[in-house]
């Protein structure tokens, strides 16, 4: 059964890639030897989801399988016309060999992570309930924004509250589940596997095409030897492995006596022999006290489908497009094109005075199109993982500035970028209220803490955390050393490099510099949220995550450049890279077995299997609701703390409950009272013997169904169940008799 579903799932994603390959070819064809095939799947998923999102937000097209198929049909027609239009140009030859390799890599990667995740597929623990609940709410939505499952309707919002979080990535997952017909408890894990696979293939494509660009100036150059072809493939696979499965230098603690969790000790003080039994893989992401510094490999292992994971394929797409824009930027060519167009316009509009303005527009039209495309992608980042929007907006601006300087062209590009970002993100931002209250200054001087706030900047007492340099080196030293090596190579070898290598190196140096900037910012500033001791944790987490991806691409590029050297220099730099990369590459060999065991169990893809074993009554209730209750009526279930098993019914059905995970709603809504004020009412609805009071409270929160199961009875020891037979009726009783569902008037 699992394999049939996997084949169906793969077929849907393959279809996206085939339909949107002509568009990918237009975007990538002039530089990428695979003509963008490695990115065609994510382009298709992204654009289809965005169209669904805009039409659903405008209430023009319901979110349904038929609607998605209709959009794909239109997309197929458009792409077919694009294919016919571009099939005769000099870039039309299809690189079948590389495309087959990329498709085989996709299949193998999907099978690999399906096998890994199939060892422990449970949608439970950490923040899986939140991510799963978002997607289940979206699956039940006809239009957008979707309802918040953990804050039901009340007199102030009789239609319910929408999700106040960045959920575009979750929408892409829901779209794939909707069109493939896979149930959500299986789809959750297939989405995770797909994100891993897309990360592998897109990284591979980017690295392979960077190598191609370094060695050849166009697709029509001489055919490379088989040895060079194989070497290129190996570099691509290595890059895919390090970016998606690698860790950081923290694995040096494999050779120590270990340290208590969250109490790190300098590794040189506890060195020993190889001692893997003392190594705990999450410590690599919680090394600096009170902070978080994750990377993709950890995310794939723990399997939370958070925004930063959904955004990985989008980030790689943006980096690829920025690379193409950077290395193909030729001001003289643009001027010549514009001048030729100006002559035509002058002839056509002879005697008119408006052709100077037209000349300016034509002179910038190619750059403007790129600016609009990047504005669209930064909007996608913002809607998927809000921090990433400003990050890639800033990176795009830096690329523009690096190429154009402080000129009219730079200002024009920047204007179109920012305006496009605002317009494309408007369907989301018009319903989203940011939950950031300011920019905190780390270790503020005493005289400023007395002031407290100046503009957006906050100066808070006792908020002072400085990362020790040796800890920063453990996290980022691999990248620092590679940046240093690349700088040395450039300094001594720059006279031997052609313009192509110079352009690519400048781009990678810019990425390195930007990545380092992202890691430095949390040492001085933090985005203010609700967490007191961990006040800079989210800032370091979000910035560091992108720094890792950006600098890993640049590090693989560094290795490529090293391999083009000769003699002792090549040997020395290769040794340094391999030595450091050993620690980075070692991470998954300990993280995966730690989470998934010996990898000898039968593959299971259903993320609800744990519940059927441990809470069978809840599994029965969830199955009944999903099979028999449409739309999104409100349910009442036990309210509990974040990261617990409470809110399991709402998470697994997508039905809103009166109040859910307290800390999460506090973060999203800006006040602990949002949930706190409802808790006494929930207690009364379950425990009060006053029938009228119970009825009034049920009406207040629009409750239609009441859950009574083991967790409710444990949470509310004075639970008065009989009253619900007077207020409504019992419509379902679990097989073991421990769980019941009541429908109330």
Residue, then its C-alpha position, 0 to 999 in steps of 0.5 A: x500500500x505504501x509503495x502504491x501511494x509513493x508512486x502516485x505521489x511521485x507521479x504528481x510531482x514528476x508531472x509538475x516538473x514536466x509541465x513547467x520545464x519550458x518556463x524553467x528553460x527560459x529562466x535557466x537555459x542560457x547558463x544552466x546546462x540542464x536548462x533548469x530541469x533540476x528546478x522545474x518541479x519546485x517552479x511548478x509547485x510554487x507557481x501553482x500554489x501561488x495562483x491557488x492562494x491568490x484566487x482563494x484569497x480573492x474568493x474566486x476559486x475554491x481550494x479543490x482538486x478540480x481547481x488545481x487541475x484547472x490551473x495546471x491545464x492552463x499552465x500546460x497550455x502556456x508552457x506548451x506555447x513557450x516551448x514552441x516559441x523557444x524550440x528553435x533557438x540555439x539553446x533548444x537541445x535537450x541534455x537528456x543524459x543530465x536530465x536522466x541523472x537528475x531524475x534518477x537522483x530524485x527517485x533514489x533520494x525520495x526512496x532513501x528518505x522514505x525508508x529513513x522516515x518510515x522507521x519512525x513516522x509519528x506525527x507527534x512531539x516537538x511542533x508537529x501538531x502545529x504544522x500538521x494542524x495547519x495543513x489539516x485546516x488548509x485542507x478543509x478550507x474553501x477559501x483563504x486565509x485558513x482558520x486557526x485551529x487553536x482559537x475558535x470563534x467568539x463574539x468578537x470574531x463570530x467567523x473564527x480567527x485566521x492563522x496569524x503565522x506564515x503558512x504558504x509552505x504548508x499550503x504547498x504541502x496541502x496542495x500536493x495532498x489535495x491533488x494526489x488524494x493522499x490522506x494527510x497523516x501519510x501526506x505529512x511524511x511524504x511532504x517531508x521526504x519530498x522537501x529533502x529530495x528537492x533539496x538534494x536535486x536542486x543543490x546538485x543542479x546548482x553545483x553541476x551548473x556552476x562547474x559547467x559555467x566555470x569551464x565553458x562559456x556556452x552550451x555549444x562548446x566542446x563536449x567534455x570527457x567522460x572523466x570530467x563528466x563523472x568528476x562533475x557528478x561527484x562534486x554535485x553529489x558531494x555538495x548535495x550531501x553536505x548541504x542537506x545532510x551535513x552538520x558543523x564542527x560540533x562532531x569533534x565532541x565524538x572524540x571527548x568524554x561528553x558534557x551535560x546537555x546545555x552545559x558545553x565544555x571546551x572540547x580541548x578540556x575533555x578530549x579522549x578517544x572516539x567516544x560516540x556513546x557520549x554524543x547527543x546530536x541535538x547539542x549541535x543545534x543548541x550549543x551556545x546557551x539560550x540560542x538555537x542554530x539549526x541546519x537542514x540535516x537536523x530539520x529533516x531528522x526531527x521532521x517538524x514541517x516548519x516554515x524554514x524547512x518548507x523554504x529550503x527549495x525556494x531558497x535554493x531557487x533564489x540563489x540559483x537565479x541570483x547566480x544567473x543574474x550576477x554572472x550574465x550581467x553585462x552593462x554594455x550589452x544592455x546599452x547596445x540592445x537599448x540603443x538599437x531599440x531606441x533607433x526603431x522607436x525614433x523612426x516610429x515616433x518621429x517628431x515626438x519627444x517621448x522617446x527619451x523616456x522610452x529609451x530609459x525604460x528599454x535600457x532597464x527592461x531586462x534588469x526590471x524583469x529580474x527585479x520583479x522575479x526576485x521581488x516575487x521570490x522574496x514575497x514567497x520567502x516572507x509568506x513561507x518563513x517571515x524572516x527569510x523575506x527581509x534576508x533575501x530582499x537584502x541579499x538581492x539589494x546587495x547584488x544590485x549594488x555590487x553590480x551597479x553601484x549607487x546609480x539610477x539603475x540601482x535605484x530603479x532595480x531596487x524600486x521594482x524589487x521592493x514594490x514587487x515584494x509588497x504587491x506579491x505578498x499583499x494577499x498574505x500580509x493583508x491578513x497577517x499581523x507581525x508579532x515582532x515588537x521591536x529590534x533589541x540591542x544586545x548588551x545595551x549601555x546602562x544610559x540607554x536602558x533608562x530610555x528603553x526605546x528609540x524608534x524601533x530599537x529596544x534597550x532592555x536591562x539584563x538582556x546581554x548574551x555574548x557568544x564565546x569566539x571558540x563556540x562561534x568557530x565550532x558552528x561556523x569555522x568550516x565556512x570561515x576557513x573556506x572563505x579564507x582559502x578562497x580569498x588566498x587563492x584569488x589574491x595569488x591567482x587572480x591574474x590567471x583567471x578569466x572573466x568567467x571565473x572572476x564573476x563566479x568568484x565575486x558572487x561566492x565571495x559576496x555569499x560568504x560575506x553575507x552569510x558571515x554578516x547573518x551570523x554576526x547580527x545576533x551578537x548585536x541585535x535581536x528581534x523582540x519576541x515573548x521569550x525572556x531568557x532565550x531572547x535572541x534564540x529565534x534571531x540566531x536560528x532564522x539568520x543562522x539557518x540561511x547563513x548555513x545554506x548560503x555559505x555551504x554553496x560557497x564552500x563547495x565552490x571553494x572545493x571546486x576551485x581548489x581542485x583546479x590548482x596544482x602542486x603543494x598548494x592544491x594538496x594543502x588546501x585539499x587536506x584542510x577542506x577534507x579534514x574539516x569536512x570530515x566533521x561536517x559529514x559525520x553528523x548524519x551517521x549519528x543523528x539518524x540512528x539516534x532518532x530512527x534506531x537501527x533502521x531495521x523496522x518495516x516501513x510505515x508512512x502513516x503518521x497516526x500509527x502511534x495514536x492507534x497503539x497508545x490512544x486508540x479511542x482518540x484515533x477512532x474519534x479522529x477517524x470518525x470526524x474526518x469521515x463524517x464531518x465537513x467544513x470546520x465546526x468548532x470542537x471542545x477538547x482539553x486545553x494543554x501546554x505547548x509541545x504536549x499531546x494536548x490538542x491532538x484532535x484539532x491537529x489531526x482533523x483541522x477543526x478549531x478548538x476553543x483554545x490550544x497550545x498556550x505559548x504558541x497562541x501567545x506568540x501569534x497573538x501578542x498576549x498570554x490572555x488570548x488563551x488564558x482568559x478562555x481556560x476557566x470557561x473550558x473548565x466550566x464547560x467540562x466540569x460545571x453542573x450548571x446546565x445553563x452556564x454550560x450552554x451559554x459558554x458552548x454558544x459563546x465559542x460556537x462549539x458544535x462537538x465535544x470530545x470526552x476521552x482519557x486526556x479530558x478525564x485526566x485534565x478535568x477530574x470533576x468532568x461532568x459527562x452526563x450533562x451532554x446527554x441533556x444538552x445534545x447527543x452522543x454520536x460516536x463511542x470508540x471501540x474500547x468505550x473510553x472515548x466519546x463524541x457529543x454533538x451539542x445544540 
